[in-house]
Amino acid sequence: MRIPSLVKKFLMAITGLALVGFVFGHLVGNLQVYLDPYFINAYALKLKELGPALWAIRAVLLAIIVVHVVMAIALTRENRAARPERYKAESTVQATYASRTMPASGLIIFLFIVFHLAHYTVRVVPGHEYDDAIKMANGDVYQAMIPLEYKGEVKADKDVLDVHTMLVAGFSYWWISAIYIVAMALLSLHLNHGVSSMFQSLGFRNAVWRKRLDFLSRAFAIFIFVGFVSIPVAVLAGAVNIGGLSISN
């Protein structure tokens, strides 16, 4: 069954809105790295305690990403097929850089998500499994499992994964930080055009609101970029303190 273009645009907009919400929430969670290690470790523990519900959420999120990507590819093909060569050449000049690179940036972002999940969620990247120990780029080694403490008081009845140290250790490797920064730049470029287009697909972007929504999209994209990129930059600059338990070499 052929899906009408209008339905494709609506599905892309709705899934895009869900992904924008996830990106914002993920950033808020990650920014806890600047607080006492207890906060991000407790946050990670609460997520882990969701058990099967957490994996259900991840499955739904994955489905949303797949629908968003499939609709984007389908609409791109439709647009190219519907435009004469001359019109395509003229429209390319008028289109923004962000809009022209949406398919490519979307694909690279998807590949980054796969790497990011393998690195920090599934933890299967060679040398970064974080099972028993967490190793920094400078060779310092920390315990992977530690008591959940806040101001000297234990807050959990069992040791938890030291997510704070794991996050810092990951970004202490320049190549991981470089991948992350490039991916966040592409994500921000994607959001700059995508958020504004999302409102247009939902019927909210008219002549009056066009400039305002374009401004809000640009501001949101910059906020997301600065927020996410600040973490690897701060880690490489030594501005984030390690609160984990050191293992003697």
N, C-alpha and C positions, 0 to 999 in steps of 0.2 A: 504493500500500500504506500502510495506516494504522499508524503507529508507536505501540506501547503507551506509556502514560504513564510506566511504570516505566523503560522504555528511554530515554525523553526526559530523565527526571530524571538517569539515569546518565550520558548523553552531556553534559548540561549541567554535571554535577559534574566529570567528567573533563576537559572543555575548560576549565572554570573553574580547575581545579588547574594545568593547563598555563599558563594566563594569569597566575595568581598567581606561578608560578615565573618567567615572563618579566618581570613587573613588578618583582620583587625583583632579578633580574639586571640589568635596565635601570637601576634606581636605583643599584646598586653601580657600574656603569659610569659613570653621570653624576656621581657623587660624586667622581670623579677630578679634576673641575674645581678642587677645592680643593688639589690637589697641583701639582707642577711641570708646566707645559704638556706636557712630553714624554710623560707617562704616558697622558693621554687621547688625544693625537695618535697615539701608538704603538698604543694599543688600537684606534682607528679604522682605522689602517693594516692591522692584522692582520685585522680584519673585512673590509676591502676586498679583501685578498689571497685571501679565500675564493672570490672570483669567482662563478661560476655557483652554487656551493653556498650562498652567502649569499642569492641570490635564491630558491633552492629553500626555504631556511629561512623567508624572508619569505612565500613562497606558502603554506607549511604553516601558518604563524602566521595568515595571513589566513583560510585555510580554517577554522581552529580558532575564530576570532572569529565567522565567519559561522554555523558550526554552533551556537555558544553563543547567539548572538542569535536564530536561528531557533527553537531549542528553548525559549528564554525566552518568546518571543512565543506559541508553540504552547501551552505550559503555562499561561500567563496567560489565554489564551482559554478553555482547558479549565476552569480553575478558575472563571472568571466564568460560564460556561455551566452549570456543575454546581451552582452555589449559588443558592438562592432569594433574592429581593430582601431579605427580612428578615434572612436569615443573613449576606448580604453587608454589610448595615449594621452588624450586631453585630460581625462579624469585623474591620471597618475600625477600630472603636474599639479593639479588642484589639491589632491589628497595630502594629508599630513604624513610625516615620516612614521608616526606611531601607527596610523591606520594601515599603511602599506606593509608594515612589518608585523602586523598582528598574527598571521599564520605562523611565521618563522619563530617569533618570540614565544608564542603559545606552545609550540612543539618543544623548544628548549626548556621552557619552564616545566613542562610535563616531565622531561627527562631529569631535570633537577629534583623534582618531587620524588621520583623513584630513588635517586641517589640519597636524598635527605632522609627518606624513610629507612633505607638500608643502613645509613650511618647512625642515626640517633634513635630510631624506633625498633627496628629488627636487630640492629647492631651486628651486621655480618660483614662490614667492610674490613678487609684484612688489616690487622694491627690496631683496630678500633672496636673490638668486641665488648670491652668494658665488663667482662665477666667477673674477674677476681681483682683486677687492678686497672687503674686509669693512668696512662702515661702521657706526660706533656712532651711537647716538641724538644724541650731542653734536656730531656732525660729524667726529670723528676717523676716519681711514681707515687700514686695515692691509692688508698683502699677504695674499692668500688662500692662496697656496702658499709654504711656507717649508721650510728644511732641518729635518730631524728631529734635533734636538740635545739632548744631556743633559750638563750641566756642561762645555760647550764642545766636546764630541766629537760628530761627525756619526755618526748611527746608521743612516742609509739612503742608498742610492746615488742617490736622486732626491728632489726636493721633494715634500712631502705637504700635504694640505689642513690648514690650521690650525684644527682642530675646537675647540680651547680658546677661541680668539678668536671663532670663529663662534658658539659657545654663549653667550659673554658678550655679544657684540654683539646677538644676538637678544633677550636678556632686558633689554638696556638700554632697549628701547622699552617704555614702561609698558603699552601696550595688549596686547602679546604676553605680558608677565608676568601681566597681569590675566586673560587667557584661560587661561593655564596654571594659575594659582592656583585659579580657579573649577573647572576641569576636575579638578584634583587633589583638591579638596574633595568633588566628586561621586564621584570614583573611590574615595576613602576611605569615603564613606558606602555605596557599593556593596559594598566589601570587608567592611565591618563586618557586614552582613547575609549577604552572599554566601558568605564563607568558612565561617561557622557552618552555613549551609544546605547547603553542599557536603558537609560531614562527615555531616550528617543523611541526605542522599541516598545516601551510600556506606555507611550503616549504622553509623557510629561515634559518633553523638551519642545517647546514652541518658540516663536520668534522672540517672545519676551524673556523666557527663561534660558535660552540657548547660551548666552554669554555667562550667565550666573552658574549654570551647571558645568560649563566648560572650566570655569575658574575653580569650582568646588572639586571637580575631578582632578585637576592639576594639583591643587593643594593637598588632596588626599593621597595622591601618588607620591608627592614629595615627602609627606609625613611618613608613609609606609617605608619609603626608601631610607630616609634618615634614621628612623627607628630601628629597622632591622640591621642596617649596615653599621650603626654605631656599636653594636655588640662585638663583631670581629675586630673592628678598628680599636676599640677599647682594650680588648684582650691582647692584641699584638702590641699595643702601647704600654701594656703592663698596668692598666688603670683598673682592672677588676681583680680583687683579691681572692686567693684560693682559701676556702675554709675547710677543705677536706683533711683527712688523716693521712699524713705522710708515711710512706713505707721506706725504711732504710735500705739503701742499695748495698 
